[in-house]
């Protein structure tokens, strides 16, 4: 009877003997013994716990057919199992069941589902259905789960995001401009300005105040679609809201075309002309006109954009005249203004003017930054102004200013172009106490400059400096040096790089060896090949298919088919399999020797290796056979190559 069965199933459930428990249930069905809700719950929990999902589903279906209502914990257990196997339709069926029976599902079950739809499926509609069920059951989502959900849905670019915002508002959870800003940002890629503007209207509908970032992102988005009228409407609106345009606003406006559109205001055209002006007098005149004819007040951002354009496209000494007129607009220069001027003057070699401005900046209480010091340091070093350079370096230490790669690279380029290679290493030494370490790319460019200038003898100095200073350089750094040396025919020096790699604890990889093999083959330096293979063996570097293909190509180009066949044998002995490129080289080699039968025989070898013939194989054979007046064979190749879904042949062939 049911008591006996319940007792047995409870015992098997406690000891996780799911198969025995299910066997008892099957016997109950055969004997017509009606299982209770408790027994169903016990069995289904056991199946879910032991990942017998199909069995759990079957039991749940039987229970439903018998009209037995599930418990809240049972549905929660089933939801967890469906979540584990990502059965989304079944999850929604179970949620409908929970709503139908008004079950008090634990909040953490819903939290797990929200996190599941946030991380795994990233389907906003599924997540919204969960939230709707929670709403019907009067269960409040956890704020952290909602935050995760909104964050994961921000780049989906559909209306589901707005529904989520409304749901958060209903739950009296904070809905901030930042959430909308994050939603707008991915719209740049699709240039979906319509959805971006819809986001702005939705913010206003929910009473969320747009901030300057909202307008900046929308101006950038609408500008990318060249909707000039809408851009200026947004620019006008942000000012009406009392927001101040910043450098991002201005830089987005700079991307707009200068041509006016219907309804364009004069102020709009004036501002665009101003931000693109390359003459300081014209810029000052436009500023005055803008101030008089519009509500746009020249601020530090607008002035800095003008200053940057003047420095980049004109004479920085003329730009300084514009800089000195900031006070006419009741604006004081900031660190960006000073840095722009110092960088402009120093990069053009006007060291005295740059130093004067640098000292004036400090007197005005503005702390130097990376841009202001990096270029100035380089110019002072080039000009051998050691005393002033020491003062600037003291400021680097005092203000803990990071020295960045890009400005320093400009100095390195100047030193190398004037042949001061040893001075470059000295410059690195000067900057070392202040935390500057050249990256592999900078060192690679420096090494390339040595080769370009024919100063190969200085390479050991660079390598010694790298080792002494324990600078981590990667394999691509050495590979770039090897390529440069091979391209310039310096094969002995290229092979010598391998010794430097050892000193830097950098293993020579197969890619670097392949570069050397290819270079040596192209230059017909066969005497160096065995030296390379000896090194590979010593370093336990195994040749790959590319290595052998280079060697086979080299042998075929030299009409040494016997050597090519030996390389093919070595390839096979190395545990590798030839590919279509291997046989293309062999086919071309045999054709060069007019050995057309042997060339055609390669097709059978390819078949033996299960290598598919490609267009270049057919084209090579067809061309060579036609040149050798082997028209019957050429016709056969042509017919085979152009049947059905075959790869075909090139038009030239």
C-alpha positions as CSV (number, residue, x, y, z in Angstrom):
1,X,0.0,0.0,0.0
2,X,0.9,3.7,-0.2
3,X,2.4,3.7,3.3
4,X,4.9,0.9,2.5
5,X,5.8,2.6,-0.8
6,X,6.3,6.0,0.9
7,X,8.5,4.4,3.5
8,X,10.7,2.7,0.9
9,X,10.9,5.8,-1.3
10,X,11.8,8.0,1.7
11,X,14.5,5.6,2.6
12,X,16.0,5.5,-0.9
13,X,15.7,9.3,-1.2
14,X,17.7,9.8,2.0
15,X,20.4,7.6,0.6
16,X,20.3,9.1,-3.0
17,X,19.3,5.7,-4.5
18,X,17.3,7.3,-7.2
19,X,17.0,4.3,-9.5
20,X,15.6,2.1,-6.7
21,X,13.1,4.8,-5.8
22,X,11.9,5.2,-9.4
23,X,11.5,1.4,-9.6
24,X,9.2,1.5,-6.6
25,X,7.2,4.3,-8.2
26,X,6.8,2.2,-11.4
27,X,5.5,-0.7,-9.3
28,X,3.0,1.6,-7.7
29,X,1.7,2.6,-11.1
30,X,1.4,-1.0,-12.2
31,X,-0.5,-1.9,-8.9
32,X,-2.7,1.1,-9.2
33,X,-1.4,2.6,-5.9
34,X,-2.1,6.4,-5.9
35,X,1.0,8.5,-5.0
36,X,0.5,11.4,-2.6
37,X,1.8,15.0,-3.2
38,X,4.5,14.4,-0.5
39,X,5.7,11.3,-2.4
40,X,5.8,13.2,-5.7
41,X,7.7,16.0,-4.1
42,X,10.2,13.7,-2.5
43,X,10.9,11.8,-5.8
44,X,11.1,14.9,-7.9
45,X,13.5,16.6,-5.5
46,X,15.6,13.5,-5.6
47,X,15.7,13.4,-9.4
48,X,16.6,17.1,-9.6
49,X,19.3,16.7,-7.0
50,X,20.9,13.8,-8.9
51,X,20.5,15.5,-12.4
52,X,17.8,13.0,-13.5
53,X,16.0,15.8,-15.3
54,X,14.0,13.7,-17.7
55,X,12.7,11.5,-14.9
56,X,11.8,14.7,-12.9
57,X,9.9,16.0,-15.9
58,X,8.0,12.8,-16.3
59,X,7.0,12.7,-12.6
60,X,5.9,16.3,-12.7
61,X,3.7,15.7,-15.8
62,X,2.1,12.6,-14.2
63,X,1.4,14.7,-11.0
64,X,-0.2,17.5,-13.1
65,X,-2.4,15.0,-15.0
66,X,-3.6,13.6,-11.7
67,X,-4.6,17.1,-10.6
68,X,-2.1,17.3,-7.8
69,X,-1.0,20.9,-7.2
70,X,2.8,21.3,-6.9
71,X,4.4,23.0,-3.8
72,X,6.4,26.2,-4.0
73,X,9.6,24.4,-3.1
74,X,9.0,21.7,-5.7
75,X,8.5,24.3,-8.5
76,X,11.7,26.1,-7.2
77,X,13.6,22.8,-7.5
78,X,12.3,22.2,-11.0
79,X,13.2,25.7,-12.1
80,X,16.8,25.2,-10.9
81,X,17.0,22.0,-13.0
82,X,15.6,23.7,-16.1
83,X,18.0,26.6,-15.5
84,X,21.0,24.1,-15.4
85,X,20.1,22.7,-18.8
86,X,19.1,26.1,-20.2
87,X,15.5,24.9,-21.0
88,X,14.0,28.4,-21.3
89,X,10.5,27.4,-22.6
90,X,10.1,25.0,-19.7
91,X,11.2,27.7,-17.3
92,X,8.3,29.9,-18.5
93,X,5.8,27.1,-18.3
94,X,6.8,26.5,-14.7
95,X,6.5,30.2,-13.9
96,X,3.0,30.2,-15.4
97,X,2.3,27.2,-13.1
98,X,3.5,29.2,-10.1
99,X,1.3,32.1,-11.1
100,X,-1.7,29.8,-11.6
101,X,-1.4,28.3,-8.2
102,X,-0.2,31.5,-6.5
103,X,2.8,29.7,-5.1
104,X,5.1,31.5,-2.6
105,X,8.3,30.8,-4.6
106,X,11.4,31.8,-2.6
107,X,12.8,35.2,-3.8
108,X,16.3,33.7,-4.2
109,X,14.9,31.4,-7.0
110,X,13.8,34.5,-9.0
111,X,17.1,36.1,-8.2
112,X,18.9,33.1,-9.7
113,X,16.7,33.3,-12.8
114,X,17.4,37.1,-13.3
115,X,21.1,36.4,-13.0
116,X,20.8,33.5,-15.5
117,X,19.0,35.7,-18.1
118,X,21.6,38.5,-17.4
119,X,24.7,36.4,-17.9
120,X,23.8,33.4,-20.0
121,X,21.0,34.1,-22.5
122,X,21.0,37.9,-22.2
123,X,17.4,37.9,-23.4
124,X,15.6,40.9,-22.1
125,X,12.1,39.5,-23.0
126,X,12.8,36.4,-20.8
127,X,13.9,38.6,-17.9
128,X,10.9,40.8,-18.2
129,X,8.6,37.7,-18.0
130,X,10.3,36.8,-14.8
131,X,9.7,40.3,-13.4
132,X,6.1,40.2,-14.4
133,X,5.6,36.9,-12.6
134,X,7.3,38.4,-9.5
135,X,4.9,41.4,-9.8
136,X,1.9,39.1,-9.8
137,X,3.2,37.2,-6.8
138,X,4.1,40.4,-5.0
139,X,7.8,39.6,-4.8
140,X,10.3,42.5,-4.9
141,X,13.5,41.9,-6.9
142,X,16.8,42.3,-5.2
143,X,18.3,45.7,-6.3
144,X,21.7,44.1,-7.0
145,X,20.1,41.6,-9.4
146,X,18.2,44.4,-11.2
147,X,21.4,46.4,-11.5
148,X,23.2,43.4,-13.1
149,X,20.2,42.8,-15.4
150,X,20.1,46.4,-16.6
151,X,23.9,46.5,-17.1
152,X,23.8,43.3,-19.2
153,X,20.9,44.6,-21.4
154,X,22.3,48.0,-22.2
155,X,23.8,47.0,-25.6
156,X,20.8,45.1,-26.9
157,X,19.5,48.2,-28.8
158,X,15.8,47.5,-28.4
159,X,12.7,48.7,-26.5
160,X,13.2,46.1,-23.8
161,X,15.6,48.4,-22.0
162,X,12.8,51.0,-21.6
163,X,10.5,48.4,-20.1
164,X,13.2,47.6,-17.6
165,X,13.6,51.2,-16.7
166,X,9.8,51.5,-16.1
167,X,9.9,48.4,-13.9
168,X,12.7,49.8,-11.8
169,X,10.7,53.0,-11.5
170,X,7.6,51.1,-10.3
171,X,9.8,49.3,-7.7
172,X,11.0,52.7,-6.5
173,X,14.6,51.8,-7.4
174,X,17.0,54.6,-8.5
175,X,16.9,55.2,-12.2
176,X,19.9,57.5,-13.1
177,X,21.1,59.2,-16.3
178,X,24.2,56.9,-16.3
179,X,22.0,53.9,-17.1
180,X,20.7,55.7,-20.2
181,X,24.2,56.9,-21.1
182,X,25.4,53.4,-21.1
183,X,22.5,52.4,-23.3
184,X,23.2,55.2,-25.8
185,X,27.0,54.4,-26.2
186,X,26.7,51.1,-28.2
187,X,24.3,52.8,-30.6
188,X,27.4,54.5,-32.2
189,X,28.3,51.4,-34.1
190,X,24.8,51.1,-35.8
191,X,24.4,54.9,-36.0
192,X,20.9,54.4,-34.6
193,X,20.1,58.1,-33.8
194,X,16.4,57.4,-33.7
195,X,16.7,55.0,-30.7
196,X,19.1,57.4,-29.0
197,X,16.6,60.2,-29.2
198,X,13.9,57.8,-28.0
199,X,16.1,57.2,-24.9
200,X,16.2,61.0,-24.3
201,X,12.4,61.3,-24.5
202,X,12.0,58.2,-22.2
203,X,14.3,59.9,-19.6
204,X,12.1,62.9,-19.6
205,X,9.0,60.8,-19.4
206,X,10.3,59.0,-16.2
207,X,11.6,62.3,-14.8
208,X,15.3,61.4,-15.1
209,X,17.4,64.5,-15.6
210,X,19.8,64.2,-18.6
211,X,23.4,65.2,-17.8
212,X,26.2,66.6,-20.0
213,X,27.3,63.0,-20.8
214,X,23.8,62.2,-22.2
215,X,23.9,65.2,-24.5
216,X,27.6,64.6,-25.5
217,X,26.7,61.0,-26.5
218,X,23.6,62.0,-28.4
219,X,25.5,64.9,-30.2
220,X,28.2,62.5,-31.2
221,X,25.6,59.9,-32.3
222,X,23.5,62.4,-34.3
223,X,26.7,64.0,-35.7
224,X,27.8,60.6,-37.1
225,X,24.6,60.6,-39.2
226,X,25.3,64.2,-40.3
227,X,22.0,65.3,-38.8
228,X,23.3,68.8,-38.2
229,X,19.9,70.3,-37.4
230,X,19.3,67.8,-34.6
231,X,22.9,68.3,-33.2
232,X,22.4,72.0,-32.8
233,X,18.9,71.4,-31.3
234,X,20.6,69.2,-28.7
235,X,23.4,71.7,-28.2
236,X,20.8,74.5,-27.6
237,X,18.8,72.2,-25.2
238,X,21.8,71.4,-23.0
239,X,22.5,75.1,-22.5
240,X,18.9,75.8,-21.7
241,X,19.1,73.1,-19.0
242,X,22.1,75.1,-17.5
243,X,24.7,72.5,-18.5
244,X,28.2,73.7,-19.6
245,X,29.6,72.3,-22.9
246,X,32.9,70.5,-22.3
247,X,35.8,69.3,-24.5
248,X,33.7,66.3,-25.6
249,X,30.9,68.5,-26.7
250,X,33.1,70.7,-28.7
251,X,35.1,67.8,-30.3
252,X,31.8,66.3,-31.5
253,X,30.8,69.6,-33.0
254,X,34.1,69.8,-34.8
255,X,33.2,66.6,-36.8
256,X,30.2,68.4,-38.4
257,X,30.4,69.7,-41.9
258,X,31.0,73.5,-42.2
259,X,28.1,73.9,-44.6
260,X,25.0,75.4,-43.0
261,X,21.6,73.7,-43.3
262,X,18.2,75.1,-43.6
263,X,17.3,76.7,-40.3
264,X,20.9,76.9,-39.2
265,X,21.7,79.8,-36.9
266,X,24.5,82.2,-37.6
267,X,26.1,81.3,-34.2
268,X,26.4,77.6,-35.3
269,X,28.4,78.5,-38.4
270,X,30.5,81.0,-36.4
271,X,31.4,78.4,-33.8
272,X,32.4,75.7,-36.4
273,X,34.6,78.2,-38.3
274,X,36.1,79.3,-35.0
275,X,37.0,75.8,-33.9
276,X,38.7,75.1,-37.2
277,X,40.5,78.4,-37.6
278,X,44.3,78.2,-38.2
279,X,45.0,81.9,-37.9
280,X,45.0,83.5,-34.4
281,X,43.7,86.9,-35.5
282,X,40.8,85.3,-37.4
283,X,40.1,83.1,-34.3
284,X,40.0,86.1,-32.0
285,X,37.8,88.0,-34.4
286,X,35.3,85.1,-34.6
287,X,35.3,84.8,-30.8
288,X,34.3,88.5,-30.5
289,X,31.6,88.0,-33.1
290,X,30.3,84.9,-31.4
291,X,30.1,86.7,-28.1
292,X,28.1,89.5,-29.6
293,X,25.7,87.6,-31.8
294,X,24.8,84.5,-29.8
295,X,24.1,83.2,-26.4
296,X,27.2,80.9,-26.6
297,X,29.8,82.2,-24.2
298,X,33.4,81.3,-25.1
299,X,34.6,79.0,-22.3
300,X,37.8,77.2,-21.5
301,X,36.8,74.2,-23.6
302,X,36.1,76.2,-26.7
303,X,39.4,78.2,-26.3
304,X,41.4,75.1,-25.7
305,X,40.1,73.4,-28.9
306,X,41.0,76.6,-30.9
307,X,44.4,76.6,-29.3
308,X,45.1,73.0,-30.1
309,X,44.1,73.6,-33.8
310,X,46.4,76.7,-34.0
311,X,49.4,74.8,-32.5
312,X,48.9,71.7,-34.7
313,X,48.3,73.5,-38.0
314,X,50.2,76.7,-37.6
315,X,53.2,78.3,-35.9
316,X,53.0,77.7,-32.1
317,X,54.5,81.2,-31.5
318,X,51.4,82.7,-33.3
319,X,49.2,80.4,-31.2
320,X,50.8,82.0,-28.1
321,X,49.3,85.3,-29.1
322,X,45.9,83.7,-29.0
323,X,46.8,82.1,-25.6
324,X,47.7,85.5,-24.2
325,X,44.2,86.9,-25.0
326,X,42.3,84.4,-22.9
327,X,41.8,87.1,-20.3
328,X,39.7,89.1,-22.9
329,X,37.0,86.5,-22.4
330,X,37.4,86.4,-18.6
331,X,38.9,82.9,-18.9
332,X,42.1,81.7,-17.1
333,X,44.3,79.1,-18.9
334,X,44.2,75.7,-17.3
335,X,46.6,72.8,-17.3
336,X,45.3,71.7,-20.8
337,X,46.0,75.2,-22.2
338,X,49.5,75.4,-20.8
339,X,50.3,71.8,-21.8
340,X,49.1,72.4,-25.4
341,X,51.3,75.5,-25.7
342,X,54.4,73.9,-24.1
343,X,54.1,70.8,-26.2
344,X,53.6,72.9,-29.4
345,X,56.6,75.1,-28.7
346,X,58.9,72.4,-27.4
347,X,58.1,70.0,-30.3
348,X,59.1,72.8,-32.8
349,X,62.4,73.4,-30.9
350,X,61.4,76.8,-29.3
351,X,62.9,75.8,-26.0
352,X,63.1,79.2,-24.3
353,X,59.5,80.1,-24.9
354,X,58.4,76.6,-23.7
355,X,60.5,76.9,-20.5
356,X,59.1,80.4,-19.8
357,X,55.5,79.1,-20.1
358,X,56.4,76.0,-18.0
359,X,57.7,78.2,-15.1
360,X,54.7,80.5,-15.5
361,X,52.4,77.6,-15.2
362,X,53.9,76.6,-11.9
363,X,53.8,80.2,-10.6
364,X,50.1,80.2,-11.4
365,X,49.7,77.2,-9.1
366,X,49.0,74.7,-11.9
367,X,50.7,71.3,-11.5
368,X,52.6,70.0,-14.6
369,X,51.3,66.9,-16.3
370,X,52.6,64.1,-18.5
371,X,52.2,66.1,-21.8
372,X,53.8,69.3,-20.5
373,X,56.9,67.5,-19.1
374,X,57.5,64.7,-21.6
375,X,58.0,66.8,-24.7
376,X,59.9,69.5,-22.8
377,X,62.3,66.9,-21.4
378,X,63.0,65.5,-24.8
379,X,63.7,69.0,-26.3
380,X,65.9,69.9,-23.4
381,X,67.9,66.7,-23.8
382,X,68.3,67.1,-27.6
383,X,69.5,70.7,-27.0
384,X,71.8,69.5,-24.2
385,X,70.2,71.8,-21.6
386,X,71.2,69.6,-18.8
387,X,70.6,72.0,-15.9
388,X,67.0,72.8,-17.0
389,X,66.3,69.2,-17.7
390,X,67.3,68.3,-14.1
391,X,64.9,70.9,-12.8
392,X,62.0,69.4,-14.9
393,X,63.0,65.9,-13.7
394,X,62.8,67.1,-10.1
395,X,59.2,68.2,-10.8
396,X,58.5,64.7,-12.3
397,X,59.6,63.2,-9.0
398,X,58.0,65.9,-6.8
399,X,54.5,65.6,-8.5
400,X,54.8,61.9,-9.3
401,X,54.1,62.5,-13.0
402,X,54.0,59.4,-15.1
403,X,56.1,59.6,-18.3
404,X,54.2,58.1,-21.2
405,X,55.5,56.3,-24.2
406,X,54.1,58.5,-27.0
407,X,55.8,61.8,-26.1
408,X,59.1,60.1,-25.4
409,X,58.9,58.2,-28.7
410,X,59.0,61.6,-30.5
411,X,62.3,62.4,-28.8
412,X,63.7,59.0,-29.6
413,X,62.7,59.5,-33.3
414,X,64.5,62.9,-33.3
415,X,67.7,61.5,-31.8
416,X,67.7,58.5,-34.2
417,X,67.1,60.7,-37.3
418,X,70.1,62.8,-36.3
419,X,72.3,59.7,-35.8
420,X,72.6,60.1,-32.0
421,X,72.0,56.5,-31.2
422,X,74.2,56.3,-28.0
423,X,72.4,59.4,-26.8
424,X,69.1,57.5,-27.0
425,X,70.3,55.0,-24.5
426,X,71.6,57.8,-22.3
427,X,68.1,59.4,-22.5
428,X,66.5,56.2,-21.3
429,X,69.0,56.2,-18.4
430,X,68.0,59.7,-17.5
431,X,64.4,58.8,-17.3
432,X,64.9,55.4,-15.6
433,X,64.9,56.7,-11.9
434,X,61.5,58.3,-12.6
435,X,59.8,55.0,-13.5
436,X,60.0,55.2,-17.3
437,X,60.7,51.9,-19.1
438,X,60.7,51.8,-22.9
439,X,58.3,49.2,-24.2
440,X,59.2,46.4,-26.7
441,X,57.7,48.4,-29.6
442,X,59.9,51.5,-28.9
443,X,63.0,49.3,-28.6
444,X,62.1,47.5,-31.8
445,X,61.8,50.8,-33.6
446,X,65.1,51.9,-32.1
447,X,66.7,48.6,-33.3
448,X,65.2,49.2,-36.8
449,X,66.7,52.7,-36.8
450,X,70.2,51.2,-36.1
451,X,69.8,48.9,-39.1
452,X,68.5,51.6,-41.4
453,X,71.5,53.7,-40.6
454,X,73.9,50.8,-41.1
455,X,74.9,50.9,-37.4
456,X,74.6,47.1,-36.8
457,X,77.7,47.2,-34.6
458,X,75.6,49.1,-32.0
459,X,73.1,46.3,-31.6
460,X,75.1,44.6,-28.9
461,X,75.0,47.9,-26.9
462,X,71.2,47.8,-27.1
463,X,71.0,44.2,-26.1
464,X,73.4,44.7,-23.2
465,X,71.3,47.6,-22.0
466,X,68.2,45.5,-22.2
467,X,69.8,42.7,-20.1
468,X,71.4,45.0,-17.6
469,X,68.1,46.9,-16.9
470,X,66.1,43.6,-16.8
471,X,63.6,44.9,-19.4
472,X,61.2,42.2,-20.5
473,X,61.1,42.0,-24.2
474,X,59.0,39.5,-26.0
475,X,59.6,37.1,-29.0
476,X,57.9,39.5,-31.5
477,X,60.5,42.1,-30.6
478,X,63.3,39.8,-31.7
479,X,61.3,38.6,-34.6
480,X,61.0,42.1,-35.9
481,X,64.8,42.5,-35.7
482,X,65.3,39.2,-37.5
483,X,62.9,40.2,-40.3
484,X,64.6,43.6,-40.7
485,X,68.1,42.0,-40.9
486,X,66.9,39.3,-43.3
487,X,65.3,42.0,-45.5
488,X,68.6,43.8,-45.6
489,X,70.6,40.7,-46.4
490,X,72.3,40.6,-42.9
491,X,71.8,36.8,-42.4
492,X,74.8,36.2,-40.1
493,X,73.6,39.1,-37.9
494,X,70.0,37.7,-38.0
495,X,71.2,34.3,-36.8
496,X,73.3,36.1,-34.1
497,X,70.1,37.5,-32.7
498,X,69.4,34.1,-31.3
499,X,72.3,34.5,-28.9
500,X,70.8,37.8,-27.7
501,X,67.5,36.0,-27.1
502,X,69.2,33.6,-24.8
503,X,70.7,36.4,-22.8
504,X,67.2,37.9,-22.4
505,X,65.8,34.5,-21.3
506,X,63.6,34.5,-24.4
507,X,63.1,31.2,-26.1
508,X,63.5,31.3,-29.9
509,X,60.1,30.1,-31.2
510,X,59.4,28.3,-34.5
511,X,58.0,31.6,-36.0
512,X,61.4,33.3,-35.6
513,X,63.1,30.2,-37.1
514,X,60.7,30.3,-40.0
515,X,61.5,33.9,-40.7
516,X,65.2,33.0,-40.7
517,X,64.7,29.9,-42.9
518,X,62.6,31.9,-45.4
519,X,65.2,34.7,-45.5
520,X,68.1,32.3,-46.0
521,X,66.3,30.4,-48.7
522,X,65.4,33.6,-50.6
523,X,69.0,34.7,-50.5
524,X,70.2,31.2,-51.6
525,X,72.4,30.9,-48.5
526,X,72.2,27.1,-48.3
527,X,75.4,26.9,-46.2
528,X,73.4,28.6,-43.3
529,X,70.5,26.2,-43.4
530,X,72.3,23.4,-41.5
531,X,73.5,25.9,-38.9
532,X,69.9,26.9,-38.4
533,X,68.8,23.3,-38.0
534,X,71.6,22.6,-35.6
535,X,70.3,25.5,-33.5
536,X,66.8,24.3,-33.6
537,X,67.9,20.9,-32.5
538,X,69.9,22.4,-29.6
539,X,67.0,24.5,-28.5
540,X,64.5,21.6,-28.9
541,X,62.4,23.6,-31.4
542,X,60.4,21.4,-33.7
543,X,60.0,22.5,-37.3
544,X,56.4,22.9,-38.4
545,X,54.7,22.5,-41.8
546,X,55.7,26.1,-42.8
547,X,59.4,25.4,-42.2
548,X,59.3,22.4,-44.6
549,X,57.1,24.3,-47.2
550,X,59.7,27.1,-47.3
551,X,62.5,24.5,-47.9
552,X,60.5,22.5,-50.5
553,X,59.6,25.8,-52.3
554,X,63.3,26.8,-52.3
555,X,64.5,23.4,-53.6
556,X,61.8,23.4,-56.4
557,X,62.7,27.0,-57.4
558,X,66.3,25.8,-57.8
559,X,65.1,22.8,-59.9
560,X,66.4,20.4,-57.3
561,X,63.4,18.1,-57.1
562,X,65.4,15.4,-55.4
563,X,66.2,17.8,-52.5
564,X,62.5,18.7,-52.4
565,X,61.6,15.1,-52.0
566,X,64.1,14.6,-49.2
567,X,62.6,17.6,-47.4
568,X,59.1,15.9,-47.9
569,X,60.5,12.7,-46.4
570,X,61.9,14.7,-43.4
571,X,58.5,16.3,-43.0
572,X,56.8,12.9,-42.8
573,X,59.5,11.6,-40.4
574,X,58.8,14.6,-38.1
575,X,55.2,13.3,-37.6
576,X,53.8,16.1,-39.8
577,X,51.5,15.8,-42.8
578,X,52.0,17.7,-46.0
579,X,49.3,20.2,-47.1
580,X,48.0,21.6,-50.4
581,X,50.8,24.2,-50.4
582,X,53.4,21.5,-50.2
583,X,52.1,19.8,-53.3
584,X,51.5,23.0,-55.2
585,X,55.3,23.7,-54.8
586,X,56.1,20.1,-56.0
587,X,53.7,20.4,-59.0
588,X,55.3,23.7,-60.0
589,X,58.8,22.2,-59.6
590,X,58.1,19.2,-61.8
591,X,56.4,21.4,-64.5
592,X,59.4,23.6,-64.6
593,X,61.5,20.5,-65.5
594,X,58.8,19.5,-68.1
595,X,58.2,16.4,-66.1
596,X,54.4,16.6,-66.6
597,X,53.6,13.0,-65.7
598,X,55.3,13.5,-62.3
599,X,53.4,16.7,-61.8
600,X,50.1,14.9,-62.5
601,X,51.2,12.1,-60.2
602,X,51.1,14.6,-57.3
603,X,47.3,14.6,-57.6
604,X,47.2,10.9,-56.6
605,X,49.6,11.6,-53.7
606,X,47.3,14.4,-52.5
607,X,44.3,12.0,-52.7
608,X,46.3,9.5,-50.5
609,X,46.7,12.2,-47.9
610,X,43.0,13.2,-48.2
611,X,44.1,16.7,-49.3
612,X,41.5,18.6,-51.3
613,X,42.6,20.1,-54.6
614,X,42.1,23.9,-54.7
615,X,41.9,26.4,-57.5
616,X,45.6,27.3,-57.4
617,X,46.5,23.7,-57.9
618,X,44.3,23.3,-60.9
619,X,45.4,26.6,-62.3
620,X,49.1,25.8,-62.0
621,X,48.7,22.4,-63.7
622,X,46.4,23.8,-66.5
623,X,48.8,26.7,-67.3
624,X,51.9,24.5,-67.3
625,X,50.3,21.7,-69.3
626,X,49.1,24.2,-71.9
627,X,52.5,25.8,-72.1
628,X,54.0,22.3,-72.7
629,X,51.4,21.6,-75.5
630,X,49.9,18.8,-73.3
631,X,46.4,19.7,-74.5
632,X,44.7,16.3,-73.8
633,X,45.9,16.3,-70.1
634,X,45.1,20.0,-69.8
635,X,41.5,19.4,-71.1
636,X,41.1,16.6,-68.5
637,X,42.2,18.9,-65.7
638,X,39.9,21.6,-67.0
639,X,36.9,19.3,-67.2
640,X,37.5,17.8,-63.7
641,X,38.1,21.3,-62.2
642,X,34.9,22.8,-63.6
643,X,32.4,20.0,-62.9
644,X,29.8,20.5,-60.2
645,X,31.1,22.1,-57.0
646,X,34.7,21.7,-57.8
647,X,37.1,24.6,-57.0
648,X,37.4,25.7,-60.7
649,X,40.4,27.5,-62.3
650,X,41.5,31.1,-62.5
651,X,40.6,33.2,-65.5
652,X,44.3,33.6,-66.3
653,X,44.8,29.9,-66.4
